[in-house]
Amino acid sequence: MLAVVAMLPLQAQIDSKVKDVVQKCVKAMQNPAGVEYNMDFKVGMGEVDMMSCHIVASSKGKLSKALVTAKVFGIEAKSETGFDGTDEWEWSHTPSLGLDDTEKKDTVIVQKAVERKKSPMDLDLDILDKYRKATMKTDADCYVITLSEPVEQEKALPNEIFVTVSKNTYYLRKLSMEQEGTSITMTVTDLRTGLTDEYFRFDPQRYPDAVVIRN
């Protein structure tokens, strides 16, 4: 699930210690035995939670799966994307909001794919190349990295991003940012390693009430 690209351009003045921690984090999160994260994702404005999601994101080599359970203003919806090496699929479920859509069916869209497409749920740690400055401190058993001064062509990015990484395992613990009064926080609540290839295989029987559309 976790893509990695070139880490640092020449214009970024990033301390080698920060670079080393991020690179170790990337390596840990690409565990060849497979890794699954449970994450809470929240978007808020002031004290109001505008959106909250629980994400179960898994990867093993090129295989991936992500299940998102979201609440937007109290309404719950679910979606899943995955790639098993042959099939790429997307399932979505939204609740019935009125009498006229009680018979509405979920859909699973499946297509053959050579490789998994990058999705918004991918956690990229190529973020260092988007900032000119990075500082790091230790807090209990974690490294806390603060990225600031976005490069000129990335002005739309938040002025600061905070990345928290475990000192013992180098797994990501937390990612947070704030922009124009809106806060975004992603917190890892649990993880496990050691996933079989079968875990990622597309199985239409897992969606008995959905219409399967093959492209």
Solvent accessible surface area in square Angstrom, and as a share of the most:
residue,aa,sasa,rsa
1,M,15,0.07
2,L,18,0.09
3,A,30,0.23
4,V,63,0.36
5,V,75,0.43
6,A,86,0.67
7,M,27,0.12
8,L,52,0.26
9,P,40,0.25
10,L,176,0.88
11,Q,76,0.34
12,A,12,0.09
13,Q,136,0.61
14,I,24,0.12
15,D,76,0.39
16,S,85,0.55
17,K,143,0.61
18,V,3,0.02
19,K,69,0.29
20,D,61,0.32
21,V,7,0.04
22,V,8,0.05
23,Q,78,0.35
24,K,85,0.36
25,C,1,0.00
26,V,14,0.08
27,K,156,0.66
28,A,21,0.16
29,M,4,0.02
30,Q,87,0.39
31,N,36,0.18
32,P,117,0.73
33,A,49,0.38
34,G,0,0.00
35,V,2,0.01
36,E,15,0.07
37,Y,5,0.02
38,N,33,0.17
39,M,5,0.02
40,D,49,0.26
41,F,49,0.20
42,K,97,0.41
43,V,23,0.14
44,G,6,0.05
45,M,99,0.44
46,G,71,0.68
47,E,179,0.80
48,V,95,0.54
49,D,90,0.47
50,M,64,0.28
51,M,59,0.26
52,S,34,0.22
53,C,16,0.10
54,H,68,0.30
55,I,2,0.01
56,V,32,0.18
57,A,1,0.00
58,S,2,0.01
59,S,8,0.05
60,K,47,0.20
61,G,68,0.65
62,K,125,0.53
63,L,21,0.11
64,S,6,0.04
65,K,23,0.10
66,A,7,0.05
67,L,57,0.28
68,V,20,0.12
69,T,33,0.19
70,A,16,0.12
71,K,99,0.42
72,V,65,0.37
73,F,156,0.65
74,G,65,0.63
75,I,83,0.42
76,E,75,0.34
77,A,29,0.23
78,K,77,0.33
79,S,39,0.25
80,E,4,0.02
81,T,47,0.27
82,G,3,0.03
83,F,0,0.00
84,D,25,0.13
85,G,23,0.22
86,T,72,0.42
87,D,17,0.09
88,E,22,0.10
89,W,5,0.02
90,E,94,0.42
91,W,34,0.12
92,S,50,0.32
93,H,66,0.29
94,T,71,0.41
95,P,40,0.25
96,S,58,0.37
97,L,130,0.65
98,G,31,0.30
99,L,169,0.84
100,D,138,0.72
101,D,36,0.19
102,T,78,0.45
103,E,153,0.69
104,K,104,0.44
105,K,126,0.54
106,D,28,0.14
107,T,48,0.28
108,V,0,0.00
109,I,74,0.37
110,V,1,0.00
111,Q,60,0.27
112,K,136,0.58
113,A,22,0.17
114,V,138,0.79
115,E,124,0.56
116,R,60,0.22
117,K,129,0.55
118,K,129,0.55
119,S,35,0.22
120,P,134,0.84
121,M,60,0.27
122,D,17,0.09
123,L,19,0.09
124,D,34,0.18
125,L,10,0.05
126,D,18,0.10
127,I,24,0.12
128,L,1,0.00
129,D,37,0.19
130,K,55,0.23
131,Y,0,0.00
132,R,89,0.33
133,K,93,0.39
134,A,9,0.07
135,T,69,0.40
136,M,58,0.26
137,K,131,0.56
138,T,85,0.49
139,D,83,0.43
140,A,95,0.73
141,D,60,0.31
142,C,11,0.06
143,Y,39,0.15
144,V,23,0.13
145,I,1,0.00
146,T,29,0.17
147,L,1,0.00
148,S,20,0.13
149,E,92,0.41
150,P,32,0.20
151,V,1,0.01
152,E,118,0.53
153,Q,134,0.59
154,E,50,0.22
155,K,154,0.65
156,A,98,0.76
157,L,39,0.20
158,P,12,0.08
159,N,105,0.54
160,E,77,0.35
161,I,3,0.01
162,F,77,0.32
163,V,6,0.03
164,T,23,0.13
165,V,1,0.01
166,S,3,0.02
167,K,73,0.31
168,N,124,0.63
169,T,69,0.40
170,Y,48,0.18
171,Y,29,0.11
172,L,1,0.01
173,R,87,0.32
174,K,82,0.35
175,L,23,0.12
176,S,22,0.14
177,M,41,0.18
178,E,109,0.49
179,Q,59,0.26
180,E,163,0.73
181,G,42,0.40
182,T,34,0.20
183,S,38,0.25
184,I,55,0.28
185,T,38,0.22
186,M,17,0.08
187,T,48,0.28
188,V,18,0.10
189,T,75,0.44
190,D,88,0.46
191,L,57,0.28
192,R,114,0.42
193,T,65,0.38
194,G,46,0.44
195,L,8,0.04
196,T,89,0.52
197,D,71,0.37
198,E,111,0.50
199,Y,66,0.25
200,F,1,0.00
201,R,121,0.44
202,F,18,0.07
203,D,54,0.28
204,P,57,0.36
205,Q,151,0.67
206,R,114,0.42
207,Y,15,0.06
208,P,113,0.71
209,D,107,0.55
210,A,18,0.14
211,V,69,0.40
212,V,55,0.32
213,I,73,0.37
214,R,141,0.51
215,N,119,0.61
